[in-house]
Amino acid sequence: MISILGSTAIAAAAVSSLAGLIFLLRGRGRGDQRLIDRGHWAVIALFVAVTAAVVALEVALIGVDFSVRYVAANINRATPLLFRIIGLWGALEGSILLWAWVLAGYAALVAVRYRGRHQETVPLALAVLLGITSFFLLLMLGPANPFGRLSPAPPDGRGLNPLLANHPLMAVHPPFLYLGYVGFAVPYAFAVAALLSRTLRDEWMTVTRRWTVAAWSFLGAGIILGAWWSYEVLGWGGYWAWDPVENAAFMPWLVATAFLHSVMVQERRRLLRLWNHALIIVTFLLTIFGTFLTRSGILGSVHDFTQSLIGPLFLIFIGAVLVFSVGVLLLRRDEVRDTGSLPAYVSRESLFLLNNVVLLAIAATIFIGTTFPLLAEAVAGVKLTVGPPFFNRLTVPLAMALLVLMATATLLPWGPAPRGALRRFVGPGLLSAALVAVLSVAGVRGLTLGALAVIIFAAAAQLAEFHRGARAMGRAEGRPYPLALVALFSANRRRYAGYLAHLGLALALAGVAASSAYRTESDHTVSRGEAFSVPGYLLRYDGAALSRHPDKLVVAAAVSILPPTALEAVPSRPAAAVPALATLYPSERLYPQQRTPIPTPAVRSTWRGDLYLVLLAVGPDGSVVLKAITNPLVPWIWTGGLLMALAGLISIWPGRRG
Amino acid sequence: MAGTARLAGLFAVIVLVAAASPAPALARSSGLDEQVRAIASRLRCPVCQNESVADSPSELAAQMRALIRTKLEQGESPEAIVAYFVSRYGEWILLDPPRQGLGWILWTAPVVVLLVALAVAVAFIRRTVRPGEAAAERPESGGP
């Protein structure tokens, strides 16, 4: 029943999509406003239909309707409600449905918001969005049908991949990622529409700025939440492995970051028109490519992906988008000629160009590293691995260059540098020199010290700009400093939110640098009541307990954190008598759908860093093997990354001055 | 709940097996631990997706770490140990592909991209700079 409803909804969505395409293109061609209006309604009908399909699949998931193959393959009766709901993005077909739903939602928002405005461009932009949606609907009508039936229905399902059912972050990471990924379709559609209609030559990116920044923020948040999930669930004490799935999300974010900066040069100087079109096209292509990488099965093996039509269909779609976009650019090459000029060799404008060079070099490095093993296997039949050493060695120096550019471009104004501009470097320079000296006394050495020096300088430059602006405003308007700071921010939200995002990046990278350099890891075999120490902590193992849950069995070890000097003060005191500061419960979880237990780490976070415990094994005598990792400044990564995303959203929040 | 009991039994067996397999000994010498970790993080866990031998929780990775430790204790050099794993699994096992043959392309391509992009940007700046022409200048308030 549900699967008939769902399939009908998807068919209705496909019909709306096609009808909308015809209405919009014909209406625009004939200048018929009524047809265009119908096109807008068709977009809304499309959104309603895809929403109905999502509701149908959710009803099947929540109601454990195993006559739907997707439900039977991905959840079981023991799956808790939250994880039944998020089963929507637990596997391929549901993810494609989510993609289509988010895209239809964005298209409906565009249709509502721009009704009767930009008449030359919006119908074309909507047509582009409908074209993209049609591809995903086609996938669901064919090889990725979420409503395929299973007859007879099995008594129980297979259950969600335990790694996905193990942490609530799985409920938020994929939606944010998809909101970001798919969001770039809107500026892409407007970029193409502006070219085709020969209007909005410099305005398309201003029109779509909010959409672009929103997509960038969501994607950034999605990446950070994904890293956090991997840290909390996978039990290796790391957050980023340069896994192709991670890279697939990171590449469009990097190119979009380049785009967000270079559009400012176009806005001011009427330059980089072709370049900005190219950047948004590449960003959009990378989102499709990322979906292809993660959803076609090509990562398992190059030879896997021909098993299903999905991989080849994706490749054809990517090729079509590429040919279409480049074709439009060539067709309208006169429209994208630059008319402006740069005022000086050394200026914020030039630094933005270099920022683009570095961001693209990072993206290209990741692209090469991610695709190289696939190409080597497909073309030369050679199996090789490109792992973290490659990515780290090439991207870390580039990231440092990026930070230097970021600090310098923040301190220099637009246009030719005025006399005395160098003086702006003194304050942040002195502040960071002092902090670096402190770090050096504290024993930080070598490359880590160098990296932290660059990071601190980049952060200090942002703070200096806040300070300079607030002081000037306070003097001019006679306000006390804190109020001046607030007034400054709200009067120039876009600019200072940008600096806030820079600050977030510096925080996150400080976390990355510290946790990469000063992580410690040790294994301990301990019996009940035994105390052991890891750098910075005194711990005691208090015994293990088995508990049964509807969907899993859990063996948890209780590990108490003791005051670090508790045993030194009174050496004769038994460890068991010391009162605990806190207790952590690292566990092993056994899900019936998986043969091996999944170690689930326990993490205690403070602003200085994390203690990360993993239960490796439980012996017959009640002793356990624990892995203890200390990871300095890791919470800074989540804070800084989410601050960046938040800053993006702050900058576009509707208000007095967008 | 016979199913749960069976599960519990299975779980106990797995935990026992895990405990019986070469368990990491109490840190004998942290120097040795560091060396094992350094070598293990250069090798790919053969049964995992994109995890190093150092980070993988799999049994095979644990055995490989134990083997690395044994070989180090027998006085083998890190390079010899890595070469041993390459001879058994092929170069695929190296997370850091060698800088020769195909790997050479991999390592130079990003550098070439960077240099070309840099050259294009510098050429663009030289071509477009016209000092004194304050075209389309707007107040700074719209800043980044």
Boltz contact constraints between the chains, C-beta under 6 A:
constraints:
  - contact:
      token1: [A, 236]
      token2: [B, 55]
      max_distance: 6.0
  - contact:
      token1: [A, 241]
      token2: [B, 50]
      max_distance: 6.0
  - contact:
      token1: [A, 243]
      token2: [B, 50]
      max_distance: 6.0
  - contact:
      token1: [A, 264]
      token2: [B, 144]
      max_distance: 6.0
  - contact:
      token1: [A, 268]
      token2: [B, 138]
      max_distance: 6.0
  - contact:
      token1: [A, 269]
      token2: [B, 136]
      max_distance: 6.0
  - contact:
      token1: [A, 270]
      token2: [B, 136]
      max_distance: 6.0
  - contact:
      token1: [A, 340]
      token2: [B, 135]
      max_distance: 6.0
  - contact:
      token1: [A, 340]
      token2: [B, 136]
      max_distance: 6.0
  - contact:
      token1: [A, 341]
      token2: [B, 128]
      max_distance: 6.0
  - contact:
      token1: [A, 341]
      token2: [B, 130]
      max_distance: 6.0
  - contact:
      token1: [A, 341]
      token2: [B, 133]
      max_distance: 6.0
  - contact:
      token1: [A, 341]
      token2: [B, 135]
      max_distance: 6.0
  - contact:
      token1: [A, 342]
      token2: [B, 128]
      max_distance: 6.0
  - contact:
      token1: [A, 342]
      token2: [B, 129]
      max_distance: 6.0
  - contact:
      token1: [A, 344]
      token2: [B, 131]
      max_distance: 6.0
  - contact:
      token1: [A, 345]
      token2: [B, 129]
      max_distance: 6.0
  - contact:
      token1: [A, 350]
      token2: [B, 125]
      max_distance: 6.0
  - contact:
      token1: [A, 353]
      token2: [B, 121]
      max_distance: 6.0
  - contact:
      token1: [A, 357]
      token2: [B, 117]
      max_distance: 6.0
  - contact:
      token1: [A, 357]
      token2: [B, 118]
      max_distance: 6.0
  - contact:
      token1: [A, 357]
      token2: [B, 121]
      max_distance: 6.0
  - contact:
      token1: [A, 360]
      token2: [B, 117]
      max_distance: 6.0
  - contact:
      token1: [A, 361]
      token2: [B, 113]
      max_distance: 6.0
  - contact:
      token1: [A, 361]
      token2: [B, 114]
      max_distance: 6.0
  - contact:
      token1: [A, 364]
      token2: [B, 110]
      max_distance: 6.0
  - contact:
      token1: [A, 364]
      token2: [B, 113]
      max_distance: 6.0
  - contact:
      token1: [A, 365]
      token2: [B, 110]
      max_distance: 6.0
  - contact:
      token1: [A, 368]
      token2: [B, 109]
      max_distance: 6.0
  - contact:
      token1: [A, 368]
      token2: [B, 110]
      max_distance: 6.0
  - contact:
      token1: [A, 372]
      token2: [B, 106]
      max_distance: 6.0
  - contact:
      token1: [A, 376]
      token2: [B, 102]
      max_distance: 6.0
  - contact:
      token1: [A, 382]
      token2: [B, 102]
      max_distance: 6.0
  - contact:
      token1: [A, 383]
      token2: [B, 92]
      max_distance: 6.0
  - contact:
      token1: [A, 384]
      token2: [B, 91]
      max_distance: 6.0
  - contact:
      token1: [A, 384]
      token2: [B, 92]
      max_distance: 6.0
  - contact:
      token1: [A, 384]
      token2: [B, 97]
      max_distance: 6.0
  - contact:
      token1: [A, 385]
      token2: [B, 44]
      max_distance: 6.0
  - contact:
      token1: [A, 385]
      token2: [B, 92]
      max_distance: 6.0
  - contact:
      token1: [A, 385]
      token2: [B, 95]
      max_distance: 6.0
  - contact:
      token1: [A, 386]
      token2: [B, 97]
      max_distance: 6.0
  - contact:
      token1: [A, 387]
      token2: [B, 95]
      max_distance: 6.0
  - contact:
      token1: [A, 389]
      token2: [B, 95]
      max_distance: 6.0
  - contact:
      token1: [A, 389]
      token2: [B, 96]
      max_distance: 6.0
  - contact:
      token1: [A, 394]
      token2: [B, 110]
      max_distance: 6.0
  - contact:
      token1: [A, 414]
      token2: [B, 140]
      max_distance: 6.0
  - contact:
      token1: [A, 492]
      token2: [B, 141]
      max_distance: 6.0
  - contact:
      token1: [A, 495]
      token2: [B, 143]
      max_distance: 6.0
  - contact:
      token1: [A, 495]
      token2: [B, 144]
      max_distance: 6.0
  - contact:
      token1: [A, 498]
      token2: [B, 144]
      max_distance: 6.0
  - contact:
      token1: [A, 522]
      token2: [B, 27]
      max_distance: 6.0
  - contact:
      token1: [A, 523]
      token2: [B, 24]
      max_distance: 6.0
  - contact:
      token1: [A, 525]
      token2: [B, 26]
      max_distance: 6.0
  - contact:
      token1: [A, 548]
      token2: [B, 4]
      max_distance: 6.0
  - contact:
      token1: [A, 553]
      token2: [B, 7]
      max_distance: 6.0
  - contact:
      token1: [A, 553]
      token2: [B, 11]
      max_distance: 6.0
  - contact:
      token1: [A, 590]
      token2: [B, 11]
      max_distance: 6.0
  - contact:
      token1: [A, 597]
      token2: [B, 14]
      max_distance: 6.0
  - contact:
      token1: [A, 599]
      token2: [B, 57]
      max_distance: 6.0
  - contact:
      token1: [A, 617]
      token2: [B, 18]
      max_distance: 6.0
  - contact:
      token1: [A, 617]
      token2: [B, 19]
      max_distance: 6.0
  - contact:
      token1: [A, 618]
      token2: [B, 15]
      max_distance: 6.0
  - contact:
      token1: [A, 619]
      token2: [B, 19]
      max_distance: 6.0
  - contact:
      token1: [A, 625]
      token2: [B, 23]
      max_distance: 6.0
